């Protein structure tokens, strides 16, 4: 399992929940800023674990 | 735990576009462009080795236009519902939604997500709400999972524990 970018977070909290939820927020913010500036997800795909866990074509 | 019934007024979802390998997009009648993507957080339950289900965060962002100018567009919720229905074709999928607090509007985001869920869940999904207090900041979050998920109870308990212990040092 990939855990990209996970180790780059510094936090004073030690709980797993704090780490996870904080990382989700930070990832979300970073990605939003990138795409709202016109950036492509392909440019940041190495930093985050993008997945497509569904198909809209039925395949 | 909330198990909800299907709304009687279902609207047609917007047509999804796949412009890359990582996300979906759709454009509303008022010209607002949204991007939907998932990130893999399966390590969320790494401390619970008996939980083996894949866990993904669900994210939706307006990338062009302002959603505030057209808040009553129920087809956005219908589109999210459509995506969720496809996502949960794999019954052991689990998704977590976190409400961004960047502009102090996290509770408004929670209400919108709740509204979508209440309006469109056909009874097959369960939503578990969470509130994690991290360094004094409230992070509203919710987990969706299929009612037939074989690890339902374990996952909900683990999710609750992660939220309740988020403030632990």
gemmi code that builds the backbone of each chain (N, CA, C; Angstrom):
import gemmi

chains = {
    "A": [
        ("UNK", (0.841, -1.198, 0.000), (0.000, 0.000, 0.000), (0.881, 1.255, 0.000)),
        ("UNK", (0.537, 2.201, -0.840), (1.303, 3.429, -0.909), (0.887, 4.385, 0.190)),
        ("UNK", (1.835, 5.121, 0.701), (1.499, 6.124, 1.705), (2.244, 7.415, 1.361)),
        ("UNK", (2.033, 7.880, 0.154), (2.747, 9.047, -0.328), (2.481, 10.263, 0.544)),
        ("UNK", (3.493, 11.077, 0.700), (3.354, 12.376, 1.341), (3.033, 12.294, 2.834)),
        ("UNK", (2.818, 11.101, 3.325), (2.382, 10.965, 4.702), (3.433, 11.442, 5.690)),
        ("UNK", (4.672, 11.145, 5.388), (5.723, 11.451, 6.340), (6.111, 12.921, 6.354)),
        ("UNK", (5.576, 13.677, 5.410), (5.976, 15.073, 5.336), (5.227, 15.945, 6.339)),
        ("UNK", (4.238, 15.377, 6.992), (3.442, 16.173, 7.920), (4.110, 16.223, 9.284)),
        ("UNK", (4.229, 17.408, 9.807), (4.709, 17.525, 11.173), (3.530, 17.891, 12.048)),
        ("UNK", (3.368, 17.220, 13.128), (2.243, 17.490, 14.002), (2.656, 17.253, 15.443)),
        ("UNK", (2.083, 18.080, 16.306), (2.416, 17.936, 17.705), (1.534, 16.887, 18.381)),
        ("UNK", (0.502, 16.463, 17.659), (-0.360, 15.445, 18.230), (0.192, 14.076, 17.859)),
        ("UNK", (-0.170, 13.100, 18.676), (0.375, 11.779, 18.418), (-0.701, 10.763, 18.089)),
        ("UNK", (-1.971, 11.150, 18.209), (-2.993, 10.142, 17.967), (-3.151, 9.885, 16.481)),
        ("UNK", (-3.528, 8.651, 16.192), (-3.727, 8.258, 14.806), (-4.862, 9.068, 14.175)),
        ("UNK", (-5.946, 9.255, 14.935), (-7.079, 10.005, 14.407), (-6.686, 11.422, 14.032)),
        ("UNK", (-5.933, 12.069, 14.911), (-5.502, 13.436, 14.624), (-4.676, 13.479, 13.350)),
        ("UNK", (-3.776, 12.534, 13.237), (-2.908, 12.481, 12.057), (-3.735, 12.312, 10.781)),
        ("UNK", (-4.640, 11.351, 10.805), (-5.427, 11.035, 9.609), (-6.309, 12.220, 9.187)),
        ("UNK", (-7.084, 12.745, 10.139), (-8.020, 13.797, 9.764), (-7.297, 15.083, 9.359)),
        ("UNK", (-6.202, 15.344, 10.037), (-5.423, 16.519, 9.673), (-4.828, 16.355, 8.267)),
        ("UNK", (-4.365, 15.166, 7.992), (-3.783, 14.928, 6.668), (-4.858, 15.021, 5.580)),
        ("UNK", (-6.041, 14.506, 5.864), (-7.117, 14.605, 4.870), (-7.420, 16.063, 4.534)),
        ("UNK", (-7.484, 16.896, 5.560), (-7.748, 18.323, 5.344), (-6.603, 18.971, 4.568)),
        ("UNK", (-5.392, 18.663, 4.957), (-4.238, 19.278, 4.287), (-4.143, 18.848, 2.828)),
        ("UNK", (-4.382, 17.565, 2.579), (-4.365, 17.069, 1.198), (-5.428, 17.775, 0.365)),
        ("UNK", (-6.608, 17.865, 0.957), (-7.738, 18.477, 0.253), (-7.423, 19.931, -0.116)),
        ("UNK", (-6.870, 20.651, 0.833), (-6.538, 22.055, 0.583), (-5.479, 22.191, -0.513)),
        ("UNK", (-4.450, 21.376, -0.415), (-3.354, 21.463, -1.388), (-3.850, 21.137, -2.793)),
        ("UNK", (-4.688, 20.120, -2.888), (-5.197, 19.716, -4.213), (-6.137, 20.785, -4.757)),
        ("UNK", (-7.002, 21.308, -3.884), (-7.932, 22.333, -4.355), (-7.183, 23.555, -4.885)),
        ("UNK", (-6.191, 23.990, -4.124), (-5.427, 25.156, -4.560), (-4.789, 24.913, -5.920)),
        ("UNK", (-4.282, 23.712, -6.090), (-3.622, 23.373, -7.353), (-4.610, 23.411, -8.520)),
        ("UNK", (-5.749, 22.748, -8.352), (-6.679, 22.647, -9.488), (-7.428, 23.961, -9.730)),
        ("UNK", (-7.639, 24.742, -8.669), (-8.330, 26.012, -8.884), (-7.427, 27.030, -9.577)),
        ("UNK", (-6.138, 26.776, -9.544), (-5.210, 27.626, -10.293), (-5.023, 27.121, -11.718)),
        ("UNK", (-5.783, 26.091, -12.068), (-5.689, 25.556, -13.423), (-4.722, 24.399, -13.561)),
        ("UNK", (-4.155, 23.968, -12.438), (-3.218, 22.853, -12.491), (-3.905, 21.530, -12.786)),
        ("UNK", (-3.155, 20.624, -13.339), (-3.699, 19.293, -13.656), (-3.353, 18.318, -12.541)),
        ("UNK", (-4.239, 17.387, -12.315), (-3.980, 16.379, -11.288), (-2.761, 15.535, -11.669)),
        ("UNK", (-2.577, 15.337, -12.944), (-1.422, 14.541, -13.386), (-0.106, 15.119, -12.861)),
        ("UNK", (-0.092, 16.436, -12.677), (1.142, 17.090, -12.212), (1.446, 16.817, -10.745)),
        ("UNK", (0.432, 16.411, -9.986), (0.647, 16.179, -8.548), (0.333, 14.735, -8.149)),
        ("UNK", (0.180, 13.884, -9.137), (-0.250, 12.506, -8.841), (0.775, 11.730, -8.026)),
        ("UNK", (2.030, 12.166, -8.055), (3.041, 11.460, -7.277), (2.953, 11.801, -5.786)),
        ("UNK", (2.325, 12.920, -5.484), (2.258, 13.362, -4.087), (1.077, 12.778, -3.326)),
        ("UNK", (0.062, 12.376, -4.065), (-1.174, 11.924, -3.417), (-1.627, 10.601, -4.035)),
        ("UNK", (-2.384, 9.860, -3.259), (-2.837, 8.548, -3.730), (-4.185, 8.637, -4.442)),
        ("UNK", (-4.181, 9.264, -5.606), (-5.426, 9.343, -6.369), (-5.827, 7.952, -6.847)),
        ("UNK", (-7.098, 7.681, -6.751), (-7.620, 6.406, -7.252), (-8.979, 6.661, -7.896)),
        ("UNK", (-9.370, 5.751, -8.749), (-10.716, 5.794, -9.331), (-11.416, 4.493, -8.981)),
        ("UNK", (-12.044, 4.465, -7.814), (-12.616, 3.193, -7.366), (-14.012, 2.933, -7.929)),
        ("UNK", (-14.303, 3.494, -9.084), (-15.602, 3.245, -9.717), (-15.471, 3.511, -11.211)),
        ("UNK", (-16.425, 2.973, -11.945), (-16.429, 3.178, -13.391), (-17.760, 3.774, -13.802)),
        ("UNK", (-17.710, 4.825, -14.626), (-18.972, 5.406, -15.101), (-19.380, 4.795, -16.430)),
        ("UNK", (-18.557, 3.922, -16.947), (-18.895, 3.285, -18.220), (-19.428, 1.875, -18.015)),
        ("UNK", (-19.468, 1.457, -16.790), (-19.985, 0.120, -16.502), (-18.979, -0.979, -16.717)),
        ("UNK", (-17.730, -0.613, -17.058), (-16.700, -1.630, -17.299), (-16.020, -2.007, -15.991)),
    ],
    "B": [
        ("UNK", (-25.804, 5.898, 14.364), (-25.883, 5.266, 13.057), (-27.200, 5.670, 12.390)),
        ("UNK", (-27.121, 6.013, 11.136), (-28.329, 6.445, 10.461), (-28.565, 5.587, 9.225)),
        ("UNK", (-29.740, 5.023, 9.124), (-30.129, 4.284, 7.932), (-31.326, 5.032, 7.349)),
        ("UNK", (-31.158, 5.517, 6.148), (-32.148, 6.445, 5.635), (-32.896, 5.906, 4.425)),
        ("UNK", (-34.039, 6.506, 4.203), (-34.909, 6.052, 3.131), (-34.764, 6.926, 1.895)),
        ("UNK", (-35.181, 6.346, 0.795), (-35.024, 7.003, -0.491), (-35.978, 8.194, -0.637)),
        ("UNK", (-35.452, 9.253, -1.214), (-36.291, 10.410, -1.487), (-37.272, 10.082, -2.608)),
        ("UNK", (-38.420, 10.693, -2.545), (-39.413, 10.430, -3.587), (-39.179, 11.299, -4.814)),
        ("UNK", (-38.363, 12.349, -4.679), (-38.142, 13.241, -5.816), (-36.687, 13.167, -6.242)),
        ("UNK", (-36.408, 12.273, -7.145), (-35.041, 12.132, -7.626), (-34.866, 12.948, -8.899)),
        ("UNK", (-33.782, 13.684, -8.954), (-33.478, 14.496, -10.115), (-32.406, 13.808, -10.934)),
        ("UNK", (-32.296, 14.215, -12.177), (-31.284, 13.592, -13.027), (-29.912, 14.166, -12.706)),
        ("UNK", (-28.920, 13.298, -12.617), (-27.566, 13.794, -12.353), (-26.988, 14.467, -13.594)),
        ("UNK", (-26.012, 15.314, -13.365), (-25.269, 15.885, -14.491), (-24.385, 14.799, -15.102)),
        ("UNK", (-24.089, 15.000, -16.379), (-23.242, 14.026, -17.062), (-21.794, 14.159, -16.591)),
        ("UNK", (-21.237, 13.045, -16.176), (-19.850, 13.047, -15.709), (-18.895, 12.953, -16.893)),
        ("UNK", (-17.797, 13.672, -16.769), (-16.745, 13.605, -17.782), (-15.486, 13.052, -17.130)),
        ("UNK", (-14.775, 12.267, -17.882), (-13.482, 11.751, -17.408), (-12.396, 12.391, -18.254)),
        ("UNK", (-11.873, 13.492, -17.750), (-10.857, 14.210, -18.521), (-9.435, 13.792, -18.169)),
        ("UNK", (-9.312, 12.972, -17.156), (-8.006, 12.402, -16.821), (-8.232, 11.065, -16.113)),
        ("UNK", (-7.164, 10.451, -15.713), (-7.261, 9.120, -15.087), (-7.582, 9.184, -13.600)),
        ("UNK", (-7.727, 10.383, -13.064), (-7.761, 10.516, -11.608), (-9.035, 11.146, -11.054)),
        ("UNK", (-9.874, 11.670, -11.921), (-11.019, 12.424, -11.410), (-12.178, 12.411, -12.398)),
        ("UNK", (-13.302, 12.917, -11.922), (-14.489, 13.116, -12.752), (-14.852, 14.599, -12.685)),
        ("UNK", (-15.477, 15.072, -13.736), (-15.916, 16.464, -13.745), (-17.343, 16.556, -14.263)),
        ("UNK", (-18.021, 17.595, -13.833), (-19.317, 17.904, -14.430), (-19.546, 19.410, -14.371)),
        ("UNK", (-20.394, 19.887, -15.269), (-20.692, 21.316, -15.355), (-22.187, 21.507, -15.168)),
        ("UNK", (-22.554, 22.412, -14.288), (-23.972, 22.644, -13.997), (-24.585, 23.577, -15.052)),
        ("UNK", (-25.892, 23.677, -15.020), (-26.567, 24.559, -15.994), (-26.149, 26.017, -15.814)),
        ("UNK", (-25.714, 26.359, -14.613), (-25.271, 27.746, -14.399), (-23.777, 27.919, -14.663)),
        ("UNK", (-23.147, 26.878, -15.170), (-21.760, 26.994, -15.601), (-20.714, 26.717, -14.541)),
        ("UNK", (-21.131, 26.211, -13.403), (-20.151, 25.883, -12.359), (-19.552, 24.512, -12.674)),
        ("UNK", (-18.240, 24.468, -12.643), (-17.550, 23.223, -12.974), (-17.036, 22.577, -11.691)),
        ("UNK", (-17.392, 21.337, -11.502), (-16.980, 20.593, -10.306), (-16.030, 19.465, -10.683)),
        ("UNK", (-15.136, 19.207, -9.760), (-14.253, 18.046, -9.904), (-14.476, 17.127, -8.705)),
        ("UNK", (-14.598, 15.850, -9.001), (-14.759, 14.825, -7.952), (-13.567, 13.886, -8.036)),
        ("UNK", (-12.967, 13.620, -6.884), (-11.863, 12.658, -6.883), (-11.818, 11.913, -5.550)),
        ("UNK", (-11.155, 10.798, -5.586), (-10.981, 9.974, -4.391), (-9.485, 9.812, -4.115)),
        ("UNK", (-9.151, 9.756, -2.833), (-7.774, 9.439, -2.425), (-7.801, 8.187, -1.564)),
        ("UNK", (-6.795, 7.388, -1.708), (-6.713, 6.139, -0.937), (-6.163, 6.420, 0.462)),
        ("UNK", (-6.969, 6.127, 1.461), (-6.528, 6.230, 2.864), (-6.734, 4.899, 3.566)),
        ("UNK", (-6.443, 3.836, 2.884), (-6.692, 2.525, 3.478), (-5.880, 2.312, 4.755)),
        ("UNK", (-4.806, 3.073, 4.916), (-4.031, 2.950, 6.160), (-4.742, 3.585, 7.353)),
        ("UNK", (-5.896, 4.191, 7.092), (-6.669, 4.790, 8.184), (-6.917, 3.796, 9.304)),
        ("UNK", (-7.165, 2.558, 8.931), (-7.457, 1.535, 9.940), (-6.285, 0.564, 10.109)),
        ("UNK", (-5.097, 1.051, 9.880), (-3.919, 0.183, 9.973), (-3.728, -0.381, 11.380)),
        ("UNK", (-4.230, 0.343, 12.380), (-4.116, -0.146, 13.759), (-5.202, -1.157, 14.099)),
        ("UNK", (-6.025, -1.440, 13.135), (-7.111, -2.421, 13.324), (-6.927, -3.493, 12.242)),
        ("UNK", (-5.999, -4.381, 12.436), (-5.614, -5.307, 11.360), (-6.732, -6.217, 10.873)),
        ("UNK", (-7.780, -6.358, 11.676), (-8.891, -7.191, 11.229), (-9.751, -6.470, 10.194)),
        ("UNK", (-9.550, -5.152, 10.037), (-10.306, -4.404, 9.027), (-9.506, -4.395, 7.734)),
        ("UNK", (-10.097, -4.952, 6.716), (-9.369, -5.110, 5.450), (-10.006, -4.342, 4.295)),
        ("UNK", (-11.082, -3.602, 4.576), (-11.790, -2.900, 3.505), (-10.974, -1.701, 3.004)),
        ("UNK", (-11.061, -1.429, 1.704), (-10.401, -0.221, 1.192), (-11.135, 1.033, 1.653)),
        ("UNK", (-10.370, 2.052, 2.013), (-10.951, 3.295, 2.515), (-10.461, 4.451, 1.646)),
        ("UNK", (-11.405, 5.241, 1.155), (-11.064, 6.356, 0.274), (-11.722, 7.632, 0.793)),
        ("UNK", (-11.010, 8.730, 0.661), (-11.682, 10.006, 0.937), (-12.428, 10.419, -0.316)),
        ("UNK", (-13.591, 11.002, -0.116), (-14.380, 11.549, -1.221), (-14.216, 13.060, -1.210)),
        ("UNK", (-13.966, 13.621, -2.371), (-13.735, 15.058, -2.452), (-14.482, 15.654, -3.639)),
        ("UNK", (-15.094, 16.781, -3.409), (-15.739, 17.511, -4.509), (-15.390, 18.978, -4.374)),
        ("UNK", (-14.892, 19.550, -5.450), (-14.492, 20.957, -5.434), (-15.035, 21.667, -6.657)),
        ("UNK", (-15.508, 22.900, -6.442), (-15.856, 23.753, -7.581), (-14.557, 24.325, -8.119)),
        ("UNK", (-14.284, 24.080, -9.385), (-13.012, 24.560, -9.947), (-13.219, 25.749, -10.886)),
        ("UNK", (-14.462, 25.989, -11.270), (-14.790, 27.195, -12.033), (-16.161, 27.678, -11.585)),
        ("UNK", (-16.286, 28.955, -11.333), (-17.562, 29.498, -10.891), (-17.725, 29.390, -9.387)),
        ("UNK", (-18.764, 30.032, -8.884), (-18.989, 30.052, -7.441), (-20.277, 29.310, -7.083)),
        ("UNK", (-20.166, 28.223, -6.332), (-21.372, 27.482, -5.936), (-22.304, 28.320, -5.072)),
        ("UNK", (-21.760, 29.332, -4.388), (-22.585, 30.180, -3.527), (-23.660, 30.925, -4.314)),
        ("UNK", (-23.396, 31.112, -5.592), (-24.353, 31.864, -6.412), (-25.502, 30.983, -6.900)),
        ("UNK", (-25.391, 29.695, -6.696), (-26.463, 28.814, -7.151), (-26.596, 27.630, -6.192)),
        ("UNK", (-26.919, 27.954, -4.943), (-26.934, 26.908, -3.908), (-28.111, 25.953, -4.024)),
        ("UNK", (-29.125, 26.348, -4.776), (-30.323, 25.512, -4.823), (-30.313, 24.457, -5.900)),
        ("UNK", (-29.177, 24.219, -6.509), (-29.119, 23.257, -7.610), (-29.085, 21.827, -7.059)),
        ("UNK", (-30.239, 21.202, -6.995), (-30.335, 19.857, -6.417), (-29.699, 18.792, -7.310)),
        ("UNK", (-29.444, 19.146, -8.563), (-28.822, 18.135, -9.443), (-27.366, 17.864, -9.054)),
        ("UNK", (-26.764, 18.796, -8.330), (-25.400, 18.525, -7.838), (-25.450, 17.342, -6.863)),
        ("UNK", (-26.416, 17.390, -5.950), (-26.581, 16.273, -5.020), (-26.919, 14.975, -5.745)),
        ("UNK", (-27.731, 15.092, -6.781), (-28.081, 13.900, -7.562), (-26.846, 13.314, -8.231)),
        ("UNK", (-25.939, 14.183, -8.639), (-24.712, 13.722, -9.295), (-23.798, 13.028, -8.282)),
        ("UNK", (-23.703, 13.620, -7.101), (-22.910, 12.975, -6.033), (-23.513, 11.610, -5.702)),
        ("UNK", (-24.825, 11.556, -5.650), (-25.497, 10.289, -5.359), (-25.202, 9.240, -6.431)),
        ("UNK", (-25.202, 9.700, -7.679), (-24.905, 8.797, -8.794), (-23.495, 8.204, -8.636)),
        ("UNK", (-22.555, 9.073, -8.293), (-21.168, 8.616, -8.089), (-21.112, 7.607, -6.938)),
        ("UNK", (-21.815, 7.920, -5.863), (-21.795, 7.014, -4.705), (-22.407, 5.654, -5.039)),
        ("UNK", (-23.456, 5.681, -5.829), (-24.075, 4.404, -6.214), (-23.091, 3.530, -6.994)),
        ("UNK", (-22.313, 4.162, -7.859), (-21.304, 3.405, -8.598), (-20.190, 2.935, -7.660)),
        ("UNK", (-19.790, 3.832, -6.786), (-18.715, 3.508, -5.837), (-19.093, 2.294, -4.980)),
        ("UNK", (-20.330, 2.255, -4.536), (-20.743, 1.179, -3.631), (-21.249, -0.064, -4.359)),
        ("UNK", (-20.989, -0.118, -5.667), (-21.223, -1.401, -6.345), (-20.245, -2.438, -5.786)),
        ("UNK", (-19.125, -1.934, -5.307), (-18.209, -2.803, -4.575), (-18.555, -2.634, -3.093)),
        ("UNK", (-19.176, -3.631, -2.553), (-19.820, -3.491, -1.243), (-18.840, -3.211, -0.116)),
        ("UNK", (-17.616, -3.681, -0.236), (-16.691, -3.455, 0.880), (-15.970, -2.100, 0.792)),
        ("UNK", (-16.286, -1.298, -0.210), (-15.715, 0.053, -0.261), (-16.202, 0.890, 0.919)),
        ("UNK", (-15.318, 1.725, 1.403), (-15.662, 2.651, 2.488), (-15.165, 4.031, 2.058)),
        ("UNK", (-15.965, 5.053, 2.312), (-15.492, 6.395, 1.985), (-15.681, 7.343, 3.166)),
        ("UNK", (-14.754, 8.270, 3.269), (-14.773, 9.257, 4.346), (-14.787, 10.645, 3.707)),
        ("UNK", (-15.631, 11.500, 4.245), (-15.723, 12.878, 3.767), (-15.324, 13.796, 4.917)),
        ("UNK", (-14.372, 14.667, 4.694), (-14.003, 15.643, 5.727), (-14.432, 17.029, 5.269)),
        ("UNK", (-14.918, 17.809, 6.222), (-15.412, 19.146, 5.897), (-14.304, 20.159, 6.133)),
        ("UNK", (-13.846, 20.714, 5.053), (-12.761, 21.684, 5.074), (-13.132, 22.899, 5.929)),
        ("UNK", (-12.210, 23.317, 6.785), (-12.486, 24.442, 7.681), (-11.748, 25.703, 7.270)),
        ("UNK", (-11.258, 25.747, 6.041), (-10.389, 26.856, 5.627), (-11.060, 28.217, 5.728)),
        ("UNK", (-12.379, 28.265, 5.530), (-13.070, 29.553, 5.548), (-14.154, 29.585, 6.632)),
        ("UNK", (-13.977, 28.733, 7.644), (-14.929, 28.659, 8.768), (-16.320, 28.200, 8.317)),
        ("UNK", (-16.403, 27.546, 7.179), (-17.707, 27.105, 6.696), (-17.844, 25.589, 6.746)),
        ("UNK", (-17.114, 24.984, 7.673), (-17.144, 23.526, 7.746), (-18.517, 22.973, 8.083)),
        ("UNK", (-19.263, 23.722, 8.921), (-20.572, 23.194, 9.304), (-21.562, 23.310, 8.136)),
        ("UNK", (-21.417, 24.345, 7.333), (-22.261, 24.468, 6.137), (-21.987, 23.312, 5.181)),
        ("UNK", (-20.722, 22.934, 5.068), (-20.379, 21.795, 4.200), (-20.963, 20.501, 4.746)),
        ("UNK", (-20.908, 20.374, 6.061), (-21.491, 19.171, 6.673), (-22.991, 19.105, 6.386)),
        ("UNK", (-23.673, 20.244, 6.519), (-25.123, 20.261, 6.274), (-25.438, 19.888, 4.832)),
        ("UNK", (-24.620, 20.386, 3.920), (-24.879, 20.075, 2.508), (-24.673, 18.583, 2.243)),
        ("UNK", (-23.598, 18.050, 2.781), (-23.327, 16.618, 2.585), (-24.447, 15.791, 3.219)),
        ("UNK", (-24.882, 16.199, 4.406), (-25.984, 15.494, 5.083), (-27.251, 15.546, 4.229)),
        ("UNK", (-27.513, 16.717, 3.657), (-28.716, 16.881, 2.834), (-28.670, 15.950, 1.623)),
        ("UNK", (-27.524, 15.888, 0.971), (-27.386, 14.982, -0.174), (-27.671, 13.550, 0.257)),
        ("UNK", (-27.098, 13.196, 1.383), (-27.265, 11.813, 1.847), (-28.731, 11.530, 2.195)),
        ("UNK", (-29.345, 12.429, 2.941), (-30.742, 12.227, 3.338), (-31.658, 12.173, 2.120)),
        ("UNK", (-31.325, 12.969, 1.109), (-32.204, 13.066, -0.056), (-32.092, 11.866, -0.989)),
        ("UNK", (-30.918, 11.288, -1.072), (-30.693, 10.315, -2.140), (-30.333, 8.908, -1.682)),
        ("UNK", (-30.075, 8.724, -0.421), (-29.735, 7.362, -0.007), (-30.954, 6.459, -0.181)),
        ("UNK", (-30.738, 5.336, -0.808), (-31.860, 4.422, -1.054), (-32.018, 3.405, 0.077)),
        ("UNK", (-31.332, 3.637, 1.160), (-31.418, 2.727, 2.299), (-30.293, 1.718, 2.337)),
        ("UNK", (-29.488, 1.689, 1.289), (-28.406, 0.696, 1.251), (-27.140, 1.186, 1.955)),
        ("UNK", (-27.084, 2.483, 2.206), (-25.864, 3.043, 2.806), (-26.100, 3.509, 4.234)),
        ("UNK", (-25.035, 3.472, 4.984), (-25.055, 3.957, 6.361), (-24.052, 5.095, 6.463)),
        ("UNK", (-24.468, 6.146, 7.135), (-23.546, 7.265, 7.375), (-23.246, 7.340, 8.858)),
        ("UNK", (-21.987, 7.393, 9.168), (-21.561, 7.569, 10.551), (-20.875, 8.920, 10.649)),
        ("UNK", (-21.427, 9.806, 11.454), (-20.838, 11.144, 11.596), (-19.716, 11.140, 12.618)),
        ("UNK", (-18.734, 11.972, 12.376), (-17.631, 12.092, 13.322), (-17.264, 13.549, 13.538)),
        ("UNK", (-16.698, 13.820, 14.676), (-16.160, 15.153, 14.956), (-14.832, 14.957, 15.672)),
        ("UNK", (-13.774, 15.291, 14.973), (-12.441, 15.157, 15.555), (-11.963, 16.537, 15.995)),
        ("UNK", (-11.495, 16.631, 17.221), (-10.924, 17.896, 17.701), (-9.411, 17.752, 17.622)),
        ("UNK", (-8.826, 18.467, 16.696), (-7.383, 18.353, 16.472), (-6.742, 19.711, 16.732)),
        ("UNK", (-5.927, 19.753, 17.759), (-5.238, 20.986, 18.135), (-6.235, 22.144, 18.260)),
        ("UNK", (-7.387, 21.856, 18.860), (-8.390, 22.879, 19.098), (-9.307, 23.160, 17.920)),
        ("UNK", (-9.050, 22.528, 16.786), (-9.881, 22.752, 15.602), (-10.862, 21.601, 15.429)),
        ("UNK", (-12.115, 21.965, 15.186), (-13.134, 20.943, 14.948), (-13.077, 20.493, 13.493)),
        ("UNK", (-12.932, 19.200, 13.292), (-12.976, 18.660, 11.927), (-14.205, 17.758, 11.827)),
        ("UNK", (-15.240, 18.312, 11.184), (-16.430, 17.497, 10.945), (-16.108, 16.498, 9.845)),
        ("UNK", (-16.543, 15.287, 10.050), (-16.281, 14.256, 9.054), (-17.402, 13.229, 9.093)),
        ("UNK", (-17.474, 12.442, 8.061), (-18.501, 11.403, 8.002), (-17.959, 10.238, 7.193)),
        ("UNK", (-18.406, 9.081, 7.551), (-18.006, 7.868, 6.823), (-19.258, 7.236, 6.229)),
        ("UNK", (-19.161, 6.831, 4.987), (-20.255, 6.094, 4.354), (-19.798, 4.668, 4.101)),
        ("UNK", (-20.674, 3.756, 4.364), (-20.373, 2.362, 4.037), (-21.675, 1.622, 3.736)),
        ("UNK", (-21.508, 0.545, 3.021), (-22.673, -0.230, 2.605), (-23.219, -1.014, 3.792)),
        ("UNK", (-24.536, -1.075, 3.848), (-25.180, -1.766, 4.963), (-24.790, -3.242, 5.008)),
        ("UNK", (-24.420, -3.768, 3.851), (-24.066, -5.192, 3.801), (-22.564, -5.433, 3.951)),
        ("UNK", (-21.831, -4.405, 4.269), (-20.394, -4.573, 4.500), (-20.190, -5.569, 5.642)),
        ("UNK", (-19.386, -6.578, 5.385), (-19.233, -7.651, 6.373), (-18.462, -7.200, 7.617)),
        ("UNK", (-17.771, -6.092, 7.506), (-17.016, -5.594, 8.661), (-17.637, -4.320, 9.234)),
        ("UNK", (-18.908, -4.164, 8.966), (-19.639, -2.944, 9.337), (-19.397, -2.521, 10.791)),
        ("UNK", (-19.653, -3.409, 11.711), (-19.559, -3.061, 13.130), (-18.134, -2.688, 13.522)),
        ("UNK", (-17.187, -3.485, 13.060), (-15.788, -3.224, 13.409), (-15.331, -1.868, 12.865)),
        ("UNK", (-15.753, -1.592, 11.626), (-15.332, -0.338, 10.985), (-15.931, 0.861, 11.719)),
        ("UNK", (-17.190, 0.779, 12.054), (-17.839, 1.895, 12.757), (-17.188, 2.121, 14.118)),
        ("UNK", (-16.905, 1.055, 14.820), (-16.263, 1.206, 16.134), (-14.878, 1.836, 16.007)),
        ("UNK", (-14.138, 1.385, 14.999), (-12.794, 1.938, 14.787), (-12.874, 3.417, 14.404)),
        ("UNK", (-13.825, 3.748, 13.550), (-14.013, 5.136, 13.123), (-14.364, 6.035, 14.321)),
        ("UNK", (-15.262, 5.551, 15.153), (-15.622, 6.313, 16.356), (-14.405, 6.529, 17.239)),
        ("UNK", (-13.621, 5.479, 17.386), (-12.447, 5.573, 18.254), (-11.443, 6.586, 17.704)),
        ("UNK", (-11.239, 6.577, 16.389), (-10.303, 7.537, 15.794), (-10.763, 8.968, 16.054)),
        ("UNK", (-12.055, 9.194, 15.966), (-12.588, 10.533, 16.240), (-12.457, 10.889, 17.714)),
        ("UNK", (-12.865, 9.957, 18.564), (-12.876, 10.256, 20.002), (-11.477, 10.479, 20.556)),
        ("UNK", (-10.516, 9.797, 19.963), (-9.149, 9.899, 20.475), (-8.297, 10.902, 19.701)),
        ("UNK", (-8.927, 11.633, 18.792), (-8.150, 12.554, 17.959), (-7.427, 13.603, 18.796)),
        ("UNK", (-8.019, 13.965, 19.925), (-7.408, 14.996, 20.755), (-6.370, 14.466, 21.738)),
        ("UNK", (-6.187, 13.140, 21.776), (-5.215, 12.560, 22.701), (-3.801, 12.953, 22.315)),
        ("UNK", (-2.973, 13.145, 23.320), (-1.556, 13.431, 23.060), (-0.745, 12.146, 23.074)),
    ],
}
model = gemmi.Model(1)
for chain_id, residues in chains.items():
    chain = gemmi.Chain(chain_id)
    for i, (resn, *xyz) in enumerate(residues, 1):
        res = gemmi.Residue()
        res.name, res.seqid = resn, gemmi.SeqId(i, " ")
        for name, pos in zip(("N", "CA", "C"), xyz):
            atom = gemmi.Atom()
            atom.name, atom.element = name, gemmi.Element(name[0])
            atom.pos, atom.b_iso = gemmi.Position(*pos), 0.0
            res.add_atom(atom)
        chain.add_residue(res)
    model.add_chain(chain)
structure = gemmi.Structure()
structure.add_model(model)
structure.setup_entities()
